[in-house]
Amino acid sequence: MRILLAPMEGLLDYRLRDTLTQVGGFDECVSEFIRVNDTLLPSHRFYRYVPELYENSRTKSGVPVKVQLLGSDINCMAENASKVASLGAYGIDINFGCPAPTVNRNRGGAALLKEPDQMFAIVKAIRKAVPLEIPVTAKMRLGYDSTEQAIVCAKALEEGGAEEIVVHARTKTDGYKPPAYWDWIHKIGSTVKVPLVANGEIWTAEDASRCKEISGCKDIMIGRGAVANPTLALMIRGERKENLSWDEIKRILYRYWQSLESDMEVKSRAGRIKQWLHYLSRQYPEAEKDFEMVKRFTNRIDFEKYLESSV
């Protein structure tokens, strides 16, 4: 079984990838999406989102990172894929799942699920532009506002040349509301030959087991579940039975806080810590209590006193 770490725009960036992959259990990561409009992006844009490109496209703990692109311009997507491949990308992933209104209004992410022919053309152009040894994969949802074209979209990706498809088992309209419709992944898997990766609503090892059984997938992708419980991947593998203690979690939070220092203002760093505490409160009652305390903090000293208390 492979466990992939999902991208989460505005939270699960290269710093949190580094933090979570050091805890362990992951086989592969996917970067936050890099938006492609109508221009060839400069190298520094790719390095900013995926600094792992400097290290053979690996996190510090050695986990490979695919670079995810989002856009609708066929030629421009292909040119940028070729560019990032030349920078040493481990793989190229294409985003057909982002539900953000600003993205969808610009014909990106999940909006393209209404245009399977365009999905096919984008994947085909990228596959042609990228050396064969670099995998090209895609992530999709079950549809925009219905599952009517789920299989058609998956077939378009397969026929375009995607070597693997991650299926987030909800429509764009569903957003992140439970449940995830894992049975639909099984339906898609019965019609396409490329490997599928199941994604959506995996919060526990038991969820992972049920998801694999219902979806028919041996591989899974986790995002919010891993942020809520950093040991989730290890627990799914049966390599760990208990969560980290709250003191251990706070030490991880402190290291994460320090990793944000070089290029993020205190207000933004504070927002990331509050955001992570919000997710951790699903597993740790201490996180909810601490969130109520730190949400009033406005300066670096208060945050550091709080985080250093377990170091």
N, C-alpha and C positions, 0 to 999 in steps of 0.2 A: 504494500500500500504506500502511496505517496500522499503527503499532506502539504498543500500549498498555502502560503500566507497571502491573503487577499490585500489589495490596495484599499485604502480608505482616505479619500480626499480630505485634506485639512487635519489629519491626525496620523495615519499610518504612513509616515514618510521614511526617509532613509535612517533617521535617528531611531525611530521606534522599530523599524526592521532590524537594526543592529541589536537593540535591546531584547526583542523577543526571540531572535534567532540564537542569541547567546544563552537564553534559558533552555532552548533546544526543542527537537522534535520535528523540525521543518525540513523538507526536501528542496523547496524552491519558493521564491518570492516573485511577486509582480509589483512593479513600481506604480505610484500614482500616475494617472494619465497625464501625458504631455499633449497639450492642445495644438493641433496643426490646422492652420487656416489656409492662407494662400501664398506662403513663402517658405523657403528653405531655412530652417532654424539654424542659428549659429551653434557651434559645438558647446559653448559654455552653457547654453540652455539645457542640453542633455546632461551635462556634468552636474549642473545645479540640482536637478531632480534625482539623478542616479550617479552619485559620486563613486559608487561601487565600480563604475566603468574604469576608474583609475587602477582598480585591483582585480583585473580579469573578470569583471562583472560578478564579483562575489562579496558578500558581507564579511565582516571581520572574522566571523566564525565559519566562513567557507561555504555559505549557502548561496547558490546561484540566483541571480536576479534578472528577470525578463523586463524589457522596457516596453511600457504600454503607450500606444499612440491613440489619439482620438481625433476624428475629423471625417469629412465627407468628400473632399476633393481627391479624386482618384490619383491623378499624377503627383500632386503635392504629397499625399500620404506615402506614395511609393518612393519619391525622392528623399523624404525624411527618414523612411525606413532604411534606405540604402546608406544614408549618412550615419545613422546610429549604429548600423552594422559595421561600418568602417571604423567606428570608435571602440569596437570590441564587445558589442552586446552579446550576451549569452543566448538571447532569443528576443523575438518581437511579438508582442501581444496587441490585439486590436480591440478597442472598447466599443461594444455594441449594447452596453447595458446601463450606462450612467443615467439616472432618472432626473438629474438636476434640471429645472426649468430653463436656466440660462444656457445650458448645454443643448437641450432639446430644441430651443427656439432657433438655434444656429445650425440645425440639422446635424447634430452630433449625438453620440451615445445611443440611448434607447430609441430616439426618433427614427433611426435608420431601420429599425425592425419593421417599419411600414414600407420599406423599400428593399426587399430581398435581392433584387437585381443589382442594386447599388452595393449591397454588402458583398455579393459575389465578385463584382468588378474591383472593389477595393482590395479584397483578399488576393485575388488573382494578380493584380498589379504589384502588390507588395511581395508576394511569393516570387514573382519574376525578377524583382529588383534586388532581392536579398540572396546571398550565397546559400546554396542548398544545405550546407552543414549547419546553418543557423535556423532553428525551428521557428515557424510562423504559426501562432495560435490565436484564438479569439475567445472573447467572453460575451455572452448574450443573456438576455432574459427570455421569458416565455412569450413575450409579445409586448406591444405598446399598451393597449387597453383590453386585449383579450388574447387567448391562446390560439386563436384561429390559424395563425401562420407560423406557429412555433416550429413545426417540422419543416415547412418550406424554408424558413430562415436557416435552420441547421443544415439542411441539404445545400443551400447556397454557399455556406461557409465551407462545407466539405468539398464541394465541386470547385470552389475557388482555390483550394489548396491548403486550407488550414489543417494542421497535423493533429490538433487536439482542440476540443471546445469545452470551455467551462460554462456550465449552465446554472445561472442563478434562478432558482425555481419559483420565480414570481414575475408578474408583468410589471411594466413601468408604473401603471396605475396602482398596483398593490404596494409599491414602495418597499418599506421594510416591515410591513405589518404581518404578523403571523396569521396563518401558517405558511410554510413553504410547500409547494406542490411537487414533492419528490417523485410522485408517480408519473408526472409529465416527463421527467428526465428519462424514465424507463421507456416511455412511448417514443421519445426521440431516439434513444439508443437502439430501438428495434428497427429503425429505418436508416440510420447512418452507420458507416463502418469505422470511422475514426474514433479514437478514444474520447470519452466524455468524463468530465470532472464535475462532481455534484457540489453545489454551493447554496447556502441559505438556511438560516435557523438552526445551526449546529452550535449548541451551547455546552453540551456535556458529552462524555464518552458514550453514553447511552444514545444520545441523539445521533452521533456519528454512526453507531452500529445500525440503528433503524434506517438512517438515510441510505447507507450502503445497501441494505437489504431491499428497500423499496425502490431505489433508483436503479439498482443493478450495477452501480459504479464501484470500482475498487479504490478509486482515488477521490479525495475530497479537498475543498478549499475552505478555509476558515478565516474570518476577519474579526467581526465584533466579538465572537466567542473567545478568541485568543486575547483580545484586549481586556475582556472581563475576567479572564482567568489565564495568566501567562503560561501556566503549565498544561493547558488543555491538550496541546499536541502530544505531549509525553503521556498524558492520561489515556488518550485515544489509543496510543501504541501499547498501553499496558506497562509502561516503564516507570510510572509513578501512580500512587494510589491517593495521595493527599495533596491538597492545595499547599502552596507556600504559606508560611505564617505571615501575619500582618507586618511584623517587623522586617521580614525579608522583602515583602512587597515595597515597604517604604524605602528600603535601601536601593531597590531597583528604581523607584521614583526619583530618588536623589541623583543617581547616576544619569538618569534621563534628563533631569533638570540641568545638570552640568553640561550635558551634550548640546543643549539648546543655547548655551551662553554665547558662543562665538558669533552668531549671526542673527540673533532674535532679541527684540526688546523685551524688557521685563513683563510688560502687559501681555504680550503674545505668549511668552513662556508660562506665565501664570494661567492663561487660558488653556494651554495644553495640559497642565497638571490638573486643573479643574475638570477638563473634559475626560481625562483618564480616570479620575476618581469617580466620575459619574458612571462609567462603564464598570469599574471595579465594585461598585455598590451592589451589583447583581450577585456577586459571590461573597463579598465581605461587608458585614454590617458596619465595621469600623470605617469603611470608605464613605458611607453615607454621613456618619457622624463627623468625620474630618472635613468632608465637603462643606458642611454647614459652618465649620469654623473658618476654612480658608477662603470661602467665597467673599469674605469681608476684607481679605488682605489686599493691600494695594502697593506694597513695596517689596523689594528683593530681600531685605533683612528678615521680615516676618516669614516669608516662604522658606528661607534657608534655615531658620531656627526650627520651623516645623519639620522639615525634611531631615535635618541633621540629628534629630532626636533619637533616631534608630541606628545611626551610623557608629 
